[in-house]
Amino acid sequence: MKLYYHPLSGHAHRARLFLSLIGQPVELVEVDLPRRAHKQPEFLKLNAFGQVPVLVDGDIAVADSNAILVYLSKKFGKTDWLPETPAQAAAVQRWLSVAAGDIAFGPAAARMVTVFGAPLDAEAAIARAHVVLKRMDDALAAGPWIAGPQPTIADVALYSYTARAPEGCVDLQGYTHVRQWLARVEALPGFVEFQRTPVGLAA
């Protein structure tokens, strides 16, 4: 298996993190985003959207970080990470949607401004981040993991950009349950840290 990634991409980190958590070896292939390698014809054959990460498994190329989490869970029979019961499967899917929506347009977008200089509305992104963090904090008040009694790919999908939210000037101090949850994820066997950047509140 090969994982095309960039060390500062939270989407790429969630794929790399899950591979490590399940003990699956992978060859890491760093994509030169500043030189727009992800927009070149060779890479676009792997992912027409021109985004990292992409997981290549033999003749199969899986694009989109959440899709990679699902693929790996199914391929290796990790039903503890992606439960099969209707209620638990739905709970995981709900939070995968949050990771692709509210997290992407909240803490991830705020961090895009400080880390990559993206021309986005930082104030609006920070406000959206606090809305989703409050919802996560409320959900985590009921249990240690976001979608059930054990960690799932939903926790993996939410972790990276939540952990680095302060880099986008999003303060986590008011979210006790979120901070405790971050510590639980970081204590999992096989955890791999998401590269830090000294910007925003983390400067």
N, C-alpha and C positions, 0 to 999 in steps of 0.2 A: 504494500500500500504506500501511496505517496500523498502527502498533504501539502497543497500549495497554499501558502499562508504569508502573513506579514506580522512581525512581533508586536506591532502597536495596534493591530486590529482586534477588537473585542470579539467580533464574529469568528475570526480565525482562532482566537484563544479558546473559545468554548469548544470548538472541535478538537483542538489539541488536548485540552483538559480532559475531555471525555475519553479520548483514546488512552490517555495515561491512567485514568481512573479504572478502566476495564483491563488494563495491562496489555493493550494491543500495540505491538511495535509498528512504527511508521517512519518512512523517510520524509523528513521535512525539506520542502523546497521553497525557499524564500522568494517572493515575487517583489521586484523592485517597483513599488508603487510611485515613488517620486519621479521615476523615469517612464511612468505609464506603461510598464510591461504588461499590466492587466488589460490594456486596451489594444494590444497587438494581436494580429491575426492568429498566431500560434496559441495564445492563451484563450482567445475568443472561441476557438474550437472546443475547448474544455467547458467554458461558461460564456454563453452568448451575452450575458448581462455584464461581463467584464468586471467581476467582483471576486475577492477572496472571502472565504476559503473554497477550495475544490478538493475533494477526495477522489483519488484515482485508485480503483481496485480492479486490476486486470483490464478488461475491456470496458469497465463501467466507470463513468465520471459522474460524481454526485456533487452538484453545486448547491449553495445555500446552507448556512451553518445548522439550522434546525433540521433540515432534510438529512444532513450528515448524521446528526444525533439519532434520528429515527432509523436510518439505514444501518448504522452500527449496532443499535439495540436489536433490530430484527435479525441481522446477519449472525450475530453471536449469541442469540437467544437470551438477551439480558432483560428478562421480564420483570426483574426487580427495578430496573431503571425505566422501563416502559411497560407498565402493568397492562394486562389484557382485559381485566374486568371493565365493563362499560363505564361505571362511575369514575374509576381511577383513570382510565384512559382519557375520558372527557376532561377531567381535572388537569391532567398533564397538557392536553391540547389547548385548554384555555390559557394556561400560563405561557405556552410556546407562542400563542398569539400576542400576549402582552409583551413578550420579549421582542417580537417582530414589529410591534406597533408602539405602544407607550414607552418602552425602554429605548427603542431606536430613535424616537422623536423627542425624547426627554433627556436623560443623562448622556446617552450616546451622542446626540446632536450637540449638547452643551460642550462635551469634550472635543468634538470635531472642531469647534471654534478655537479652543486654546491649544490643542495639540497640532492640528493641521492648518489652522488659519482659514477654516471654511467660512464662506460669506453667509452665515446663518444668523437668525435673530437669537442671540444668546439669552436675553432676558426671557423670551417666550419659552425657550427650551428648558431653562432652569425652573420656570414655573410649572411646566409639564412634568419635569422630573419630580418635583415635590408632591404633585398629585399622585403619581404612581407609587412613589416611595411610601406615602401614607397608606395606600391600599395594600401594599405588600406588608407593611408593618402590622396592620390590622389582621391580615390573614395569618401572619406568623405568630401572632399572639395566641392562636388556637392550637399550635403545634410546632414542632421543630423544623418541619420541612414544608415547602410551599404547596405540594399537591398530594400529601398523604403522610402516612406514618414513617416512610423511609425516603431517602433521597432518590430523586428521579431526574430524567433529562431536563425537566422543567427547572430544577435548581441550577443545573449546569448552564442552561440557556440564559438565565437571569443574572448569574454571578458576575461575569467579567465587567460589564458596564456599570453595574451597581457598585462593585468594589472600587472602581476608579472614578466614580461620580465626583469626588472632590477635585479631580484634575479639571473638571469642567465647571468649577466654582459651585458645586452642589454640596451643601453641608449635610453630613449623615448623623450629626450628633443628636438630633431630635428623634431618631428612629432606633430605639433600643433593641427591638426584636430583629430588625434588619441587621444591625451590627452583630448581634449574637449569632444570627444565621450565617453571616459571612464567616465568622470564626469557625462554625461547624463545618462549612464547606472546606475551609482551609485545613481542617484537621483530618479530612478523609484520606485514607491511604492512596498514594499515587497523585496527590494534588500537585499541580504545576502552577507556579505564580505567573500572573499576567504582568508583563514588563511595566515598570513604573515610569512616569514622566513628571519631572518637577515643574509643573505648571498649575495654574489656578490656585486652589486652597492647598495643594500639595507642594507648592513652590517653597 
